[in-house]
Amino acid sequence: MKKNMGSADRIIRVIIAAVIGVLYFTGIISGTVGIVLLVLAGVFVLTSLISFCPLYAPFGISTCPMKESK
């Protein structure tokens, strides 16, 4: 897997996951919607840790900074 996520993208995903987690565990969101969002938060954290988003790959999207050629 080639990395396709930059650091800003990773930080934003972790922040969103943390907000969803707090909202779920404080009871603000619950039920099926809460569980779906909690799973989405887990996916965000996982993709942030490995710096690879499977949805970016088919579309050729990459938020990694370009490396300069010498």
C-alpha positions as CSV (number, residue, x, y, z in Angstrom):
1,M,0.0,0.0,0.0
2,K,1.3,3.4,-1.0
3,K,0.6,6.2,1.4
4,N,-2.0,8.5,0.1
5,M,-2.8,10.7,3.2
6,G,-1.0,13.7,4.3
7,S,-0.6,14.8,8.0
8,A,-3.4,17.4,7.8
9,D,-5.8,14.8,6.5
10,R,-4.8,12.3,9.3
11,I,-5.1,14.9,12.1
12,I,-8.6,16.0,10.8
13,R,-9.7,12.3,10.8
14,V,-8.5,11.7,14.3
15,I,-10.2,14.8,15.6
16,I,-13.5,13.8,13.9
17,A,-13.2,10.3,15.4
18,A,-12.6,11.8,18.9
19,V,-15.6,14.0,18.6
20,I,-17.8,11.1,17.5
21,G,-16.5,9.0,20.3
22,V,-17.2,11.7,22.9
23,L,-20.7,12.2,21.5
24,Y,-21.5,8.5,21.6
25,F,-20.1,7.8,25.1
26,T,-21.9,10.8,26.6
27,G,-25.2,9.6,25.1
28,I,-25.8,12.6,22.7
29,I,-25.9,10.2,19.8
30,S,-27.2,6.7,20.3
31,G,-29.0,3.8,18.6
32,T,-28.2,2.6,15.1
33,V,-26.9,6.0,14.0
34,G,-24.6,6.1,17.0
35,I,-23.2,2.7,16.2
36,V,-22.7,3.5,12.5
37,L,-20.9,6.7,13.4
38,L,-18.7,4.8,16.0
39,V,-17.7,2.3,13.3
40,L,-16.9,5.2,11.0
41,A,-14.8,6.8,13.7
42,G,-12.9,3.5,14.0
43,V,-12.3,3.4,10.3
44,F,-11.0,7.0,10.5
45,V,-8.6,6.1,13.2
46,L,-7.4,3.0,11.4
47,T,-6.8,4.8,8.1
48,S,-5.0,7.6,9.9
49,L,-2.6,5.1,11.6
50,I,-1.7,3.4,8.3
51,S,-1.8,6.7,6.2
52,F,-3.8,4.9,3.5
53,C,-7.4,5.6,2.5
54,P,-8.9,2.8,0.4
55,L,-11.5,5.2,-1.1
56,Y,-8.8,7.6,-2.3
57,A,-7.0,4.8,-4.3
58,P,-9.6,4.2,-7.1
59,F,-10.0,7.9,-7.7
60,G,-6.2,8.6,-7.7
61,I,-6.5,11.1,-4.8
62,S,-3.5,11.8,-2.6
63,T,-3.1,14.3,0.1
64,C,0.5,13.5,0.6
65,P,2.9,16.3,-0.2
66,M,4.7,15.8,-3.5
67,K,8.4,14.7,-3.2
68,E,10.8,16.9,-5.1
69,S,12.8,15.2,-7.9
70,K,16.5,15.8,-8.0
